[in-house]
Amino acid sequence: MKKNEYIILVEHLTKKFGNLTAVDDISFNVKKAEIFAFLGPNGAGKSTTIKMLTTLLTPNSGTILIDGHNPVTEQDAVRHSFGIVFQDASLDDELTALENLQFHGILYNIPADVRRTRIEELLKFVELWDRRNNLVKTFSGGMKRRLEIARGLLHHPKIFFLDEPTLGLDPQTRNHIWSYIQNLNSRENITVFFTTHYMEEADKVAGQVAVIDHGKIVARGTPGALKKKTKSASLEDAFLSLTGHEIREEEATGRDHMRMGHGMWGGRR
Amino acid sequence: MNTIYILWLRQLKRYFRSKSRIIGSLGQPLLFLVALGFGLGPVFQQAGAGNYLQFLVPGVIAMSIIFTALFSGVEVIWDKQFGFLKETLVAPVSRLHIMIGRTLGGATVAVIQGLIVLTLALLTGFRPVSLNLLPLAFVFMFLIALLFTALGTAIASVLEDMQGFQLIMNFLVMPLFFLSGAIFPLQKGVPSLLLSVASLDPLSYGVDGLRDTLSGISHFGLHVDFLVLSLITALLLVIGSYVFSKIQI
C-alpha cells in the first residue's frame, strides 16, 4: 500500500471532552479523487472528526495527514488544501453573494485578477451569477448552500469537505447539488469527503463509505460491500443493522439556545 | 494586512447597511441630551457649576461609543453561533489578524456613531471649547472605542450564547458608565467612596479626556487621562486577542 496514494490519512485518532470520548482511536484513509461518505448517527463523532481534519480542534492523540501535512503543526498548508461547506450556514447575511466570495478570496490571498475570473466562473457554475449583487439574507436555503459550495471551491482546494450539505433541502435542490459535486469530482479530480443522514445519497454518490458509531468506526467499504456484509437491501438498512435502532440524544448546544431566542434580538442574522 | 483590511471593511459595511441600528442607537443619547441636558441644566447652573450641556455632551458621546463598541465586539457571539466565524477560522490567516481587523472595524464604527452624536449635540447648542483640540478629542474617542470593542470581543469569546449578555449590560456596562463621572462632576461633596470607585473606572479617564478636549473641563488632567486610557486599552487588546485565539467551535 503506497502512502502517497492517500490524500487523507488518519491513524489512532482520539478526541476527549472531559469524560466523554467523542472519537475513540479511529483509523481510516481516503484515496485521491475519491468520493468518501462518513456516516453515523447523531453524536457519533462525525463533526468532531471533521473539525480535527480541518484544524478547528486539536486531537488528544493519533495522527492526521491532509495532503501530506499535519493539521496541528502545519495549519496554513492544510487550510490551503481543503475547502469546506459547514453543516450550518457560514455566510455573512449582510453581505452580497459577490462580497462573500471576495472576502474569501482575500482571506486565501488569491490575486485580484484570478479572483475575478474564478468568482464569475463559479457563480455561473452554481447558477447564482444573476443574483451576485443581492444580499445573502434574501437567499433561500438552497441558494445559500450553492453559494457556500462556490465559496469552498474558490481557492481550488484538493479536498472538499461537506458536512451534511443537503440538510433541509428539497429533492430537486439535493439532486442539483450532488450533480455539481459529482461533476466537479470527475472534472477536477477533487477528493470529496462528506457526511449525510440521507443514506440513499451516500449509496448513489459515494465510492467508499465509513460508518462511525460511539466514536469508533464500525464498518467501511463500498456501499455494495456494506449491503452484502449486512445482508441488507438498501444502505439505510445496512446502516441500521450496523448502528442499531436506538434513538441518539445530543445535548443542546449554545447554538440551539440562540436559535430559540433569535427573534428577541431583532433577528439581525 | 489584507486580512485586517477586509475584516475592517466588513464591520463598516455591516454598520452602514443596518440603518435601523444607526437610528435606533441614537435614541438613547438624544434622550440623555434633552432630558438631562435641558432638564437638569437650570439646577446645575444655579449650583454655580456652569453650563450642564457643555459638561454632559462628552459623557453622552462616550456613552454612545461604548455601547456601539461593545456591541461590535459582542457580534463575535453571533458569528460564532451562526457560522461565519468558522469561515474565518479555517482560512489560512492568523487569528491575531482576524481579531485586529474586527476590533479596528468595530472601533471605527463606534467613533462614527460618536461623531453623529457630536453633530446632534452641536444642533442642541453644544459648542466645543477649541477647534484645535478636536483632533485630540478624536484620539480619545478612538481609544474609548478600541477599549470597549476589545472588551466586547473578550467577553464574546468566552460566552456561549447571548443569555449572559443582559447580565453584562446591567452589571458591567451600566455601572462603568454611571460611575464614570459621565453625568455628574467628580468634585468635592461627592461621597468619597463614589469618587474612589470612579477613579478605578477606566471610562472615567476616557470621559475626562474627552471633556477636557471638547469642553475644557478636567478632573484628572489630560496626561493622566491619556496614559491610563492607553494602558488599559493596550491591556484589553492583549487579553482580547488571547481569549479570541483560544475560541473553540
HADDOCK unambig.tbl for C-alpha pairs under 7 A between the chains (distance, minus, plus):
assign (segid A and resid 54 and name CA) (segid B and resid 90 and name CA) 6.83 0.50 0.50
assign (segid A and resid 55 and name CA) (segid B and resid 90 and name CA) 6.86 0.50 0.50
assign (segid A and resid 56 and name CA) (segid B and resid 90 and name CA) 6.81 0.50 0.50
assign (segid A and resid 56 and name CA) (segid B and resid 248 and name CA) 7.00 0.50 0.50
assign (segid A and resid 57 and name CA) (segid B and resid 248 and name CA) 6.98 0.50 0.50
assign (segid A and resid 76 and name CA) (segid B and resid 92 and name CA) 4.67 0.50 0.50
assign (segid A and resid 79 and name CA) (segid B and resid 90 and name CA) 6.13 0.50 0.50
assign (segid A and resid 79 and name CA) (segid B and resid 91 and name CA) 5.94 0.50 0.50
assign (segid A and resid 79 and name CA) (segid B and resid 92 and name CA) 5.33 0.50 0.50
assign (segid A and resid 80 and name CA) (segid B and resid 92 and name CA) 6.24 0.50 0.50
assign (segid A and resid 88 and name CA) (segid B and resid 83 and name CA) 6.31 0.50 0.50
assign (segid A and resid 89 and name CA) (segid B and resid 82 and name CA) 6.86 0.50 0.50
assign (segid A and resid 89 and name CA) (segid B and resid 83 and name CA) 5.95 0.50 0.50
assign (segid A and resid 90 and name CA) (segid B and resid 82 and name CA) 6.44 0.50 0.50
assign (segid A and resid 90 and name CA) (segid B and resid 83 and name CA) 4.05 0.50 0.50
assign (segid A and resid 90 and name CA) (segid B and resid 84 and name CA) 4.20 0.50 0.50
assign (segid A and resid 90 and name CA) (segid B and resid 86 and name CA) 6.84 0.50 0.50
assign (segid A and resid 90 and name CA) (segid B and resid 87 and name CA) 6.24 0.50 0.50
assign (segid A and resid 91 and name CA) (segid B and resid 84 and name CA) 5.51 0.50 0.50
assign (segid A and resid 92 and name CA) (segid B and resid 84 and name CA) 6.08 0.50 0.50
assign (segid A and resid 94 and name CA) (segid B and resid 14 and name CA) 6.04 0.50 0.50
assign (segid A and resid 103 and name CA) (segid B and resid 6 and name CA) 6.58 0.50 0.50
assign (segid A and resid 106 and name CA) (segid B and resid 2 and name CA) 6.64 0.50 0.50
assign (segid A and resid 106 and name CA) (segid B and resid 3 and name CA) 6.91 0.50 0.50
assign (segid A and resid 107 and name CA) (segid B and resid 3 and name CA) 5.75 0.50 0.50
assign (segid A and resid 107 and name CA) (segid B and resid 91 and name CA) 6.39 0.50 0.50
assign (segid A and resid 107 and name CA) (segid B and resid 93 and name CA) 6.79 0.50 0.50
assign (segid A and resid 108 and name CA) (segid B and resid 91 and name CA) 6.49 0.50 0.50
assign (segid A and resid 108 and name CA) (segid B and resid 92 and name CA) 6.34 0.50 0.50
assign (segid A and resid 254 and name CA) (segid B and resid 160 and name CA) 5.50 0.50 0.50
assign (segid A and resid 254 and name CA) (segid B and resid 161 and name CA) 5.37 0.50 0.50
assign (segid A and resid 255 and name CA) (segid B and resid 81 and name CA) 5.28 0.50 0.50
assign (segid A and resid 258 and name CA) (segid B and resid 161 and name CA) 6.24 0.50 0.50
assign (segid A and resid 258 and name CA) (segid B and resid 162 and name CA) 6.91 0.50 0.50
